[in-house]
Amino acid sequence: MQLVINSFGSYLRKQGEGFVVKNDEKVFEVSARKVESILITTSAYLSTDAIKLASDHNIDVVFLDEFGNPYGRVWHSKLGSTVLIRRRQLEIANQEEGLTLAKEWVSEKLTNQIELLKRLANSRPEKEEQLKVHFQRLEENKAKLDDLSGTIDEKRGTMMGLEGSAGRTYFESLSFIMPDRYKFDGRSRQPAKDEFNCLLNYGYGVLYSMVEKGCIIAGLDPYVGFIHTDNYNKKSLVFDLIEMFRILADQTVVYLFSGRKVKQEHFDEVKGGLTLNKEGRAALLEALNETFEKTVRYNGRNIKNKDIIQFECHRIANSLIKGEEDAGLGNL
């Protein structure tokens, strides 16, 4: 389970082989064996004993800001990385193999977006024709992307241009199916200018921390990216890989609106836009956890959505070393 601490002044401490979270309203106890990660989203206190217990059980402790962006984490020191994997990341960045990997990640993102729009069209006959025009544009962008050849340095601009064009069409489609009160004009960030982007930004922040964790466990260097270059001074590979999984946040937010579970009381006004308040974060995190825990078919087996992230990171690491030193990574 994912332990979420989002109440101001909450206190996290160790009790035996478990955690106790206490605030003014209630006390919650849980065994460390049942916790996979701890998200701390607001001002809270935690004991060093709780941090050590988390480290001993390989539990990721992630600190999120008001927009859902991870700004720090506590992670155990036994990382599953190898020098060979990181060396290969650097080597193929300037080879055609690097472009092939990058195309795969963006292509998966576009495939997910197309499938979501098709599902939305099927359940909205009155909007089906317009949505069909939109997902056909995405299919055209995907075909152009798949035809690219060369190296990342040669094709990065073209790739990001196709991705940007597809993104504008995609979010135009999502705004099109929103109730009139919640229609929006493209993407907006930090702060979001509308309710949809406010929820989506926070969801992406949670997802970002999960992808970073997946990279660390698999031995991938989060700072060595392909599409997003090292000049960003950020964890470029995490920005690359999250593209395949954004759909988990996208569909969660869309279904919150279609299920009429979004309330004006979930948002607070800030300078230039909106932010999620305590009630809004709780509603979103509950819905995200339902999405992450859902079992789906993956490579011939039934696994949870959240586990696909780790499996994909391992698959990429294995593909980089091409069978060398596979024993240390586990075969998927």
BALOBA-1460 file (C-alpha; in Angstrom, 3 decimals):
// residues 332
<rec num="1" residu="m" x="0.000" y="0.000" z="0.000"/>
<rec num="2" residu="q" x="0.957" y="3.639" z="-0.362"/>
<rec num="3" residu="l" x="0.880" y="5.532" z="2.941"/>
<rec num="4" residu="v" x="-0.173" y="9.141" z="2.320"/>
<rec num="5" residu="i" x="0.315" y="11.862" z="4.927"/>
<rec num="6" residu="n" x="-1.547" y="14.977" z="3.836"/>
<rec num="7" residu="s" x="-2.818" y="16.517" z="7.071"/>
<rec num="8" residu="f" x="-1.031" y="19.552" z="8.456"/>
<rec num="9" residu="g" x="0.830" y="18.735" z="11.678"/>
<rec num="10" residu="s" x="0.614" y="14.933" z="11.332"/>
<rec num="11" residu="y" x="3.256" y="12.878" z="13.125"/>
<rec num="12" residu="l" x="4.802" y="9.671" z="11.742"/>
<rec num="13" residu="r" x="6.716" y="7.423" z="14.110"/>
<rec num="14" residu="k" x="7.799" y="3.817" z="14.536"/>
<rec num="15" residu="q" x="5.959" y="1.418" z="16.785"/>
<rec num="16" residu="g" x="7.384" y="-2.086" z="16.890"/>
<rec num="17" residu="e" x="7.686" y="-3.228" z="13.277"/>
<rec num="18" residu="g" x="5.113" y="-0.785" z="12.026"/>
<rec num="19" residu="f" x="4.238" y="2.873" z="11.604"/>
<rec num="20" residu="v" x="1.866" y="5.079" z="13.569"/>
<rec num="21" residu="v" x="0.434" y="8.243" z="12.018"/>
<rec num="22" residu="k" x="-1.223" y="10.628" z="14.425"/>
<rec num="23" residu="n" x="-3.021" y="13.925" z="13.986"/>
<rec num="24" residu="d" x="-5.684" y="15.849" z="15.855"/>
<rec num="25" residu="e" x="-8.448" y="13.698" z="14.426"/>
<rec num="26" residu="k" x="-7.257" y="10.099" z="14.583"/>
<rec num="27" residu="v" x="-4.459" y="7.558" z="14.978"/>
<rec num="28" residu="f" x="-3.613" y="5.106" z="12.195"/>
<rec num="29" residu="e" x="-1.351" y="2.055" z="12.590"/>
<rec num="30" residu="v" x="0.060" y="-0.148" z="9.828"/>
<rec num="31" residu="s" x="2.696" y="-2.874" z="9.567"/>
<rec num="32" residu="a" x="5.856" y="-1.943" z="7.647"/>
<rec num="33" residu="r" x="5.425" y="-5.158" z="5.629"/>
<rec num="34" residu="k" x="2.259" y="-3.731" z="4.086"/>
<rec num="35" residu="v" x="3.784" y="-0.379" z="3.041"/>
<rec num="36" residu="e" x="5.520" y="0.107" z="-0.321"/>
<rec num="37" residu="s" x="5.966" y="3.874" z="-0.231"/>
<rec num="38" residu="i" x="5.229" y="6.884" z="1.967"/>
<rec num="39" residu="l" x="4.086" y="10.183" z="0.439"/>
<rec num="40" residu="i" x="4.310" y="13.288" z="2.609"/>
<rec num="41" residu="t" x="2.404" y="16.144" z="1.004"/>
<rec num="42" residu="t" x="2.145" y="18.781" z="3.721"/>
<rec num="43" residu="s" x="3.924" y="19.990" z="6.842"/>
<rec num="44" residu="a" x="4.400" y="16.898" z="9.003"/>
<rec num="45" residu="y" x="6.765" y="15.495" z="11.595"/>
<rec num="46" residu="l" x="8.555" y="12.160" z="11.354"/>
<rec num="47" residu="s" x="10.990" y="10.415" z="13.651"/>
<rec num="48" residu="t" x="14.403" y="9.113" z="12.667"/>
<rec num="49" residu="d" x="13.274" y="5.681" z="13.870"/>
<rec num="50" residu="a" x="10.484" y="5.787" z="11.288"/>
<rec num="51" residu="i" x="12.983" y="6.720" z="8.568"/>
<rec num="52" residu="k" x="15.259" y="3.820" z="9.552"/>
<rec num="53" residu="l" x="12.317" y="1.394" z="9.581"/>
<rec num="54" residu="a" x="11.383" y="2.545" z="6.089"/>
<rec num="55" residu="s" x="14.979" y="2.127" z="4.911"/>
<rec num="56" residu="d" x="15.242" y="-1.361" z="6.450"/>
<rec num="57" residu="h" x="12.130" y="-2.432" z="4.516"/>
<rec num="58" residu="n" x="13.103" y="-0.708" z="1.241"/>
<rec num="59" residu="i" x="10.190" y="1.715" z="1.620"/>
<rec num="60" residu="d" x="10.491" y="4.882" z="-0.444"/>
<rec num="61" residu="v" x="9.759" y="8.113" z="1.478"/>
<rec num="62" residu="v" x="8.844" y="10.916" z="-0.935"/>
<rec num="63" residu="f" x="8.199" y="14.586" z="-0.106"/>
<rec num="64" residu="l" x="5.807" y="16.426" z="-2.450"/>
<rec num="65" residu="d" x="5.263" y="20.163" z="-2.764"/>
<rec num="66" residu="e" x="1.870" y="21.873" z="-3.067"/>
<rec num="67" residu="f" x="1.697" y="21.050" z="-6.778"/>
<rec num="68" residu="g" x="2.517" y="17.355" z="-6.318"/>
<rec num="69" residu="n" x="6.120" y="17.655" z="-7.513"/>
<rec num="70" residu="p" x="8.671" y="15.530" z="-5.605"/>
<rec num="71" residu="y" x="11.319" y="17.773" z="-4.071"/>
<rec num="72" residu="g" x="13.112" y="15.201" z="-1.957"/>
<rec num="73" residu="r" x="13.169" y="11.569" z="-0.923"/>
<rec num="74" residu="v" x="14.714" y="9.201" z="1.579"/>
<rec num="75" residu="w" x="15.862" y="5.979" z="-0.035"/>
<rec num="76" residu="h" x="17.836" y="2.981" z="1.178"/>
<rec num="77" residu="s" x="21.490" y="2.739" z="0.140"/>
<rec num="78" residu="k" x="21.368" y="-0.763" z="-1.403"/>
<rec num="79" residu="l" x="20.673" y="0.323" z="-4.963"/>
<rec num="80" residu="g" x="20.446" y="-2.239" z="-7.729"/>
<rec num="81" residu="s" x="22.571" y="-0.304" z="-10.189"/>
<rec num="82" residu="t" x="25.517" y="-1.450" z="-12.249"/>
<rec num="83" residu="v" x="28.218" y="0.603" z="-13.878"/>
<rec num="84" residu="l" x="27.597" y="-1.281" z="-17.124"/>
<rec num="85" residu="i" x="23.990" y="-0.100" z="-17.402"/>
<rec num="86" residu="r" x="24.937" y="3.534" z="-16.909"/>
<rec num="87" residu="r" x="27.814" y="3.242" z="-19.359"/>
<rec num="88" residu="r" x="25.447" y="1.797" z="-21.957"/>
<rec num="89" residu="q" x="23.006" y="4.661" z="-21.381"/>
<rec num="90" residu="l" x="25.756" y="7.120" z="-22.269"/>
<rec num="91" residu="e" x="26.977" y="5.075" z="-25.235"/>
<rec num="92" residu="i" x="23.696" y="4.612" z="-27.072"/>
<rec num="93" residu="a" x="22.552" y="8.189" z="-26.549"/>
<rec num="94" residu="n" x="24.468" y="9.094" z="-29.724"/>
<rec num="95" residu="q" x="23.573" y="5.938" z="-31.654"/>
<rec num="96" residu="e" x="20.537" y="4.852" z="-33.658"/>
<rec num="97" residu="e" x="19.738" y="2.444" z="-30.832"/>
<rec num="98" residu="g" x="19.045" y="5.463" z="-28.627"/>
<rec num="99" residu="l" x="16.534" y="6.848" z="-31.117"/>
<rec num="100" residu="t" x="14.847" y="3.442" z="-31.312"/>
<rec num="101" residu="l" x="14.326" y="3.398" z="-27.552"/>
<rec num="102" residu="a" x="13.085" y="6.992" z="-27.462"/>
<rec num="103" residu="k" x="10.642" y="6.331" z="-30.314"/>
<rec num="104" residu="e" x="9.308" y="3.323" z="-28.437"/>
<rec num="105" residu="w" x="8.518" y="5.398" z="-25.344"/>
<rec num="106" residu="v" x="6.794" y="8.233" z="-27.204"/>
<rec num="107" residu="s" x="4.972" y="5.802" z="-29.494"/>
<rec num="108" residu="e" x="3.589" y="4.001" z="-26.439"/>
<rec num="109" residu="k" x="2.374" y="7.319" z="-25.073"/>
<rec num="110" residu="l" x="0.546" y="8.130" z="-28.321"/>
<rec num="111" residu="t" x="-0.950" y="4.629" z="-28.480"/>
<rec num="112" residu="n" x="-2.319" y="5.053" z="-24.963"/>
<rec num="113" residu="q" x="-3.782" y="8.445" z="-25.835"/>
<rec num="114" residu="i" x="-5.433" y="7.105" z="-28.994"/>
<rec num="115" residu="e" x="-6.974" y="4.192" z="-27.089"/>
<rec num="116" residu="l" x="-8.343" y="6.519" z="-24.398"/>
<rec num="117" residu="l" x="-9.928" y="8.811" z="-27.000"/>
<rec num="118" residu="k" x="-11.502" y="5.797" z="-28.709"/>
<rec num="119" residu="r" x="-13.007" y="4.629" z="-25.414"/>
<rec num="120" residu="l" x="-14.341" y="8.119" z="-24.752"/>
<rec num="121" residu="a" x="-15.813" y="8.259" z="-28.266"/>
<rec num="122" residu="n" x="-17.557" y="4.909" z="-27.838"/>
<rec num="123" residu="s" x="-19.324" y="6.126" z="-24.703"/>
<rec num="124" residu="r" x="-20.240" y="9.519" z="-26.178"/>
<rec num="125" residu="p" x="-22.079" y="8.938" z="-29.491"/>
<rec num="126" residu="e" x="-22.941" y="12.635" z="-29.823"/>
<rec num="127" residu="k" x="-19.228" y="13.536" z="-29.817"/>
<rec num="128" residu="e" x="-17.881" y="10.489" z="-31.631"/>
<rec num="129" residu="e" x="-17.314" y="12.136" z="-35.026"/>
<rec num="130" residu="q" x="-15.224" y="14.993" z="-33.644"/>
<rec num="131" residu="l" x="-13.209" y="12.689" z="-31.406"/>
<rec num="132" residu="k" x="-12.580" y="10.422" z="-34.391"/>
<rec num="133" residu="v" x="-11.012" y="13.360" z="-36.255"/>
<rec num="134" residu="h" x="-8.773" y="13.992" z="-33.254"/>
<rec num="135" residu="f" x="-7.493" y="10.469" z="-32.743"/>
<rec num="136" residu="q" x="-6.873" y="10.113" z="-36.473"/>
<rec num="137" residu="r" x="-4.539" y="13.115" z="-36.201"/>
<rec num="138" residu="l" x="-2.721" y="11.334" z="-33.391"/>
<rec num="139" residu="e" x="-2.416" y="8.220" z="-35.546"/>
<rec num="140" residu="e" x="-0.857" y="10.338" z="-38.302"/>
<rec num="141" residu="n" x="1.661" y="11.795" z="-35.848"/>
<rec num="142" residu="k" x="2.485" y="8.324" z="-34.563"/>
<rec num="143" residu="a" x="3.098" y="7.045" z="-38.108"/>
<rec num="144" residu="k" x="5.500" y="9.918" z="-38.800"/>
<rec num="145" residu="l" x="7.279" y="9.229" z="-35.516"/>
<rec num="146" residu="d" x="7.679" y="5.529" z="-36.300"/>
<rec num="147" residu="d" x="9.251" y="6.419" z="-39.667"/>
<rec num="148" residu="l" x="12.078" y="8.450" z="-38.103"/>
<rec num="149" residu="s" x="15.612" y="7.116" z="-38.445"/>
<rec num="150" residu="g" x="19.069" y="8.332" z="-37.484"/>
<rec num="151" residu="t" x="20.242" y="9.462" z="-34.067"/>
<rec num="152" residu="i" x="18.587" y="11.337" z="-31.219"/>
<rec num="153" residu="d" x="20.673" y="14.445" z="-31.831"/>
<rec num="154" residu="e" x="19.563" y="14.487" z="-35.471"/>
<rec num="155" residu="k" x="15.863" y="13.843" z="-34.823"/>
<rec num="156" residu="r" x="15.195" y="15.303" z="-31.374"/>
<rec num="157" residu="g" x="13.620" y="18.480" z="-32.756"/>
<rec num="158" residu="t" x="11.386" y="16.563" z="-35.157"/>
<rec num="159" residu="m" x="10.373" y="14.094" z="-32.472"/>
<rec num="160" residu="m" x="9.484" y="16.791" z="-29.953"/>
<rec num="161" residu="g" x="7.610" y="18.699" z="-32.639"/>
<rec num="162" residu="l" x="5.460" y="15.659" z="-33.441"/>
<rec num="163" residu="e" x="4.911" y="15.001" z="-29.759"/>
<rec num="164" residu="g" x="3.933" y="18.626" z="-29.154"/>
<rec num="165" residu="s" x="1.481" y="18.644" z="-32.054"/>
<rec num="166" residu="a" x="-0.089" y="15.408" z="-30.833"/>
<rec num="167" residu="g" x="-0.298" y="16.785" z="-27.301"/>
<rec num="168" residu="r" x="-2.225" y="19.869" z="-28.404"/>
<rec num="169" residu="t" x="-4.727" y="17.695" z="-30.280"/>
<rec num="170" residu="y" x="-5.037" y="15.280" z="-27.369"/>
<rec num="171" residu="f" x="-5.769" y="17.915" z="-24.728"/>
<rec num="172" residu="e" x="-8.122" y="19.717" z="-27.095"/>
<rec num="173" residu="s" x="-10.023" y="16.425" z="-27.251"/>
<rec num="174" residu="l" x="-10.138" y="16.045" z="-23.477"/>
<rec num="175" residu="s" x="-11.383" y="19.608" z="-23.062"/>
<rec num="176" residu="f" x="-14.033" y="18.876" z="-25.691"/>
<rec num="177" residu="i" x="-15.587" y="16.106" z="-23.575"/>
<rec num="178" residu="m" x="-15.480" y="18.073" z="-20.320"/>
<rec num="179" residu="p" x="-18.635" y="19.691" z="-18.872"/>
<rec num="180" residu="d" x="-18.825" y="23.361" z="-19.910"/>
<rec num="181" residu="r" x="-17.811" y="24.483" z="-16.422"/>
<rec num="182" residu="y" x="-14.522" y="22.579" z="-16.646"/>
<rec num="183" residu="k" x="-13.393" y="23.085" z="-20.233"/>
<rec num="184" residu="f" x="-9.782" y="24.310" z="-20.438"/>
<rec num="185" residu="d" x="-7.381" y="25.863" z="-22.913"/>
<rec num="186" residu="g" x="-4.417" y="23.489" z="-23.246"/>
<rec num="187" residu="r" x="-1.840" y="22.611" z="-20.621"/>
<rec num="188" residu="s" x="-0.890" y="24.945" z="-17.772"/>
<rec num="189" residu="r" x="1.552" y="24.339" z="-14.945"/>
<rec num="190" residu="q" x="2.699" y="25.744" z="-11.604"/>
<rec num="191" residu="p" x="0.179" y="27.008" z="-10.986"/>
<rec num="192" residu="a" x="-2.519" y="25.441" z="-13.113"/>
<rec num="193" residu="k" x="-5.014" y="27.901" z="-14.536"/>
<rec num="194" residu="d" x="-7.952" y="25.489" z="-14.335"/>
<rec num="195" residu="e" x="-9.267" y="22.525" z="-12.354"/>
<rec num="196" residu="f" x="-8.356" y="19.855" z="-14.920"/>
<rec num="197" residu="n" x="-4.705" y="20.854" z="-15.101"/>
<rec num="198" residu="c" x="-4.564" y="21.304" z="-11.334"/>
<rec num="199" residu="l" x="-5.512" y="17.649" z="-10.821"/>
<rec num="200" residu="l" x="-3.375" y="16.449" z="-13.705"/>
<rec num="201" residu="n" x="-0.236" y="18.245" z="-12.517"/>
<rec num="202" residu="y" x="-0.536" y="16.702" z="-9.073"/>
<rec num="203" residu="g" x="-1.151" y="13.271" z="-10.574"/>
<rec num="204" residu="y" x="1.941" y="13.591" z="-12.771"/>
<rec num="205" residu="g" x="3.969" y="14.541" z="-9.699"/>
<rec num="206" residu="v" x="2.969" y="11.337" z="-7.912"/>
<rec num="207" residu="l" x="3.693" y="9.340" z="-11.067"/>
<rec num="208" residu="y" x="7.074" y="11.021" z="-11.443"/>
<rec num="209" residu="s" x="8.180" y="9.743" z="-8.032"/>
<rec num="210" residu="m" x="7.135" y="6.190" z="-8.968"/>
<rec num="211" residu="v" x="9.080" y="6.271" z="-12.240"/>
<rec num="212" residu="e" x="12.164" y="7.633" z="-10.490"/>
<rec num="213" residu="k" x="11.938" y="4.801" z="-7.969"/>
<rec num="214" residu="g" x="11.625" y="2.294" z="-10.824"/>
<rec num="215" residu="c" x="14.790" y="3.661" z="-12.438"/>
<rec num="216" residu="i" x="16.755" y="3.463" z="-9.196"/>
<rec num="217" residu="i" x="15.748" y="-0.134" z="-8.451"/>
<rec num="218" residu="a" x="16.490" y="-1.271" z="-12.011"/>
<rec num="219" residu="g" x="19.931" y="0.355" z="-11.962"/>
<rec num="220" residu="l" x="19.136" y="3.024" z="-14.544"/>
<rec num="221" residu="d" x="20.697" y="6.458" z="-14.073"/>
<rec num="222" residu="p" x="17.766" y="8.904" z="-13.733"/>
<rec num="223" residu="y" x="19.978" y="11.779" z="-14.930"/>
<rec num="224" residu="v" x="21.026" y="10.250" z="-18.266"/>
<rec num="225" residu="g" x="18.144" y="10.848" z="-20.667"/>
<rec num="226" residu="f" x="17.622" y="10.545" z="-24.407"/>
<rec num="227" residu="i" x="14.753" y="12.802" z="-25.448"/>
<rec num="228" residu="h" x="15.242" y="15.258" z="-22.590"/>
<rec num="229" residu="t" x="18.897" y="16.236" z="-22.563"/>
<rec num="230" residu="d" x="21.292" y="16.586" z="-19.643"/>
<rec num="231" residu="n" x="21.152" y="20.385" z="-20.051"/>
<rec num="232" residu="y" x="17.889" y="20.380" z="-18.099"/>
<rec num="233" residu="n" x="19.915" y="19.742" z="-14.927"/>
<rec num="234" residu="k" x="17.101" y="17.413" z="-13.947"/>
<rec num="235" residu="k" x="16.432" y="13.686" z="-13.937"/>
<rec num="236" residu="s" x="16.119" y="13.527" z="-17.707"/>
<rec num="237" residu="l" x="15.505" y="9.774" z="-18.005"/>
<rec num="238" residu="v" x="12.549" y="10.054" z="-15.617"/>
<rec num="239" residu="f" x="11.038" y="12.702" z="-17.916"/>
<rec num="240" residu="d" x="11.613" y="10.324" z="-20.839"/>
<rec num="241" residu="l" x="10.100" y="7.211" z="-19.262"/>
<rec num="242" residu="i" x="7.120" y="8.870" z="-17.622"/>
<rec num="243" residu="e" x="5.672" y="9.405" z="-21.109"/>
<rec num="244" residu="m" x="4.639" y="5.737" z="-21.240"/>
<rec num="245" residu="f" x="2.720" y="5.988" z="-17.980"/>
<rec num="246" residu="r" x="1.068" y="9.416" z="-18.097"/>
<rec num="247" residu="i" x="-2.117" y="7.684" z="-19.229"/>
<rec num="248" residu="l" x="-2.588" y="6.364" z="-15.667"/>
<rec num="249" residu="a" x="-2.977" y="9.921" z="-14.391"/>
<rec num="250" residu="d" x="-4.852" y="11.094" z="-17.510"/>
<rec num="251" residu="q" x="-7.614" y="8.507" z="-17.306"/>
<rec num="252" residu="t" x="-7.921" y="8.877" z="-13.541"/>
<rec num="253" residu="v" x="-8.557" y="12.614" z="-13.843"/>
<rec num="254" residu="v" x="-10.922" y="12.216" z="-16.805"/>
<rec num="255" residu="y" x="-13.008" y="9.658" z="-14.924"/>
<rec num="256" residu="l" x="-13.115" y="11.860" z="-11.825"/>
<rec num="257" residu="f" x="-14.807" y="14.521" z="-13.937"/>
<rec num="258" residu="s" x="-17.071" y="12.119" z="-15.831"/>
<rec num="259" residu="g" x="-18.087" y="10.542" z="-12.509"/>
<rec num="260" residu="r" x="-18.926" y="14.014" z="-11.136"/>
<rec num="261" residu="k" x="-16.511" y="13.534" z="-8.240"/>
<rec num="262" residu="v" x="-14.747" y="16.886" z="-8.708"/>
<rec num="263" residu="k" x="-15.989" y="19.710" z="-6.501"/>
<rec num="264" residu="q" x="-15.152" y="23.391" z="-6.404"/>
<rec num="265" residu="e" x="-14.324" y="22.908" z="-2.727"/>
<rec num="266" residu="h" x="-11.295" y="20.809" z="-3.787"/>
<rec num="267" residu="f" x="-9.393" y="23.881" z="-5.019"/>
<rec num="268" residu="d" x="-7.906" y="27.025" z="-3.518"/>
<rec num="269" residu="e" x="-7.033" y="30.134" z="-5.487"/>
<rec num="270" residu="v" x="-3.379" y="31.192" z="-5.589"/>
<rec num="271" residu="k" x="-1.653" y="33.942" z="-7.500"/>
<rec num="272" residu="g" x="-2.037" y="33.125" z="-11.192"/>
<rec num="273" residu="g" x="-4.177" y="30.021" z="-10.814"/>
<rec num="274" residu="l" x="-5.355" y="27.187" z="-8.598"/>
<rec num="275" residu="t" x="-3.927" y="24.628" z="-6.210"/>
<rec num="276" residu="l" x="-5.369" y="21.449" z="-4.704"/>
<rec num="277" residu="n" x="-6.285" y="21.690" z="-1.037"/>
<rec num="278" residu="k" x="-6.329" y="18.869" z="1.507"/>
<rec num="279" residu="e" x="-9.735" y="17.562" z="0.401"/>
<rec num="280" residu="g" x="-8.761" y="17.748" z="-3.262"/>
<rec num="281" residu="r" x="-5.499" y="15.886" z="-2.724"/>
<rec num="282" residu="a" x="-7.290" y="13.186" z="-0.741"/>
<rec num="283" residu="a" x="-9.874" y="12.675" z="-3.506"/>
<rec num="284" residu="l" x="-7.231" y="12.496" z="-6.227"/>
<rec num="285" residu="l" x="-4.857" y="10.219" z="-4.309"/>
<rec num="286" residu="e" x="-7.682" y="7.810" z="-3.520"/>
<rec num="287" residu="a" x="-8.614" y="7.635" z="-7.213"/>
<rec num="288" residu="l" x="-4.962" y="7.268" z="-8.285"/>
<rec num="289" residu="n" x="-4.430" y="4.403" z="-5.857"/>
<rec num="290" residu="e" x="-7.464" y="2.640" z="-7.311"/>
<rec num="291" residu="t" x="-5.927" y="3.010" z="-10.765"/>
<rec num="292" residu="f" x="-2.499" y="1.818" z="-9.605"/>
<rec num="293" residu="e" x="-3.991" y="-1.234" z="-7.853"/>
<rec num="294" residu="k" x="-6.085" y="-2.299" z="-10.852"/>
<rec num="295" residu="t" x="-4.977" y="-5.607" z="-12.358"/>
<rec num="296" residu="v" x="-4.399" y="-5.632" z="-16.121"/>
<rec num="297" residu="r" x="-2.948" y="-7.995" z="-18.708"/>
<rec num="298" residu="y" x="0.751" y="-7.384" z="-19.319"/>
<rec num="299" residu="n" x="3.027" y="-9.584" z="-21.433"/>
<rec num="300" residu="g" x="0.815" y="-12.599" z="-20.918"/>
<rec num="301" residu="r" x="0.360" y="-12.205" z="-17.167"/>
<rec num="302" residu="n" x="-1.986" y="-10.399" z="-14.798"/>
<rec num="303" residu="i" x="-0.251" y="-7.662" z="-12.803"/>
<rec num="304" residu="k" x="-1.166" y="-4.358" z="-11.210"/>
<rec num="305" residu="n" x="-0.770" y="-1.094" z="-13.112"/>
<rec num="306" residu="k" x="1.778" y="0.184" z="-10.600"/>
<rec num="307" residu="d" x="3.992" y="-2.876" z="-11.116"/>
<rec num="308" residu="i" x="4.187" y="-2.289" z="-14.881"/>
<rec num="309" residu="i" x="6.400" y="0.729" z="-14.184"/>
<rec num="310" residu="q" x="8.978" y="-1.418" z="-12.389"/>
<rec num="311" residu="f" x="8.756" y="-4.200" z="-14.976"/>
<rec num="312" residu="e" x="9.346" y="-1.734" z="-17.823"/>
<rec num="313" residu="c" x="12.361" y="-0.187" z="-16.083"/>
<rec num="314" residu="h" x="13.868" y="-3.655" z="-15.624"/>
<rec num="315" residu="r" x="13.117" y="-4.519" z="-19.245"/>
<rec num="316" residu="i" x="14.902" y="-1.389" z="-20.444"/>
<rec num="317" residu="a" x="17.894" y="-2.085" z="-18.184"/>
<rec num="318" residu="n" x="18.081" y="-5.654" z="-19.476"/>
<rec num="319" residu="s" x="17.898" y="-4.463" z="-23.072"/>
<rec num="320" residu="l" x="20.795" y="-2.077" z="-22.445"/>
<rec num="321" residu="i" x="23.174" y="-4.744" z="-21.218"/>
<rec num="322" residu="k" x="21.901" y="-7.354" z="-23.721"/>
<rec num="323" residu="g" x="22.184" y="-10.333" z="-21.452"/>
<rec num="324" residu="e" x="25.472" y="-9.352" z="-19.799"/>
<rec num="325" residu="e" x="25.289" y="-9.547" z="-16.009"/>
<rec num="326" residu="d" x="21.552" y="-10.379" z="-16.218"/>
<rec num="327" residu="a" x="21.822" y="-12.467" z="-13.093"/>
<rec num="328" residu="g" x="21.885" y="-9.370" z="-10.939"/>
<rec num="329" residu="l" x="18.702" y="-7.904" z="-12.394"/>
<rec num="330" residu="g" x="16.247" y="-10.742" z="-12.625"/>
<rec num="331" residu="n" x="14.616" y="-11.924" z="-15.837"/>
<rec num="332" residu="l" x="11.138" y="-10.641" z="-16.643"/>
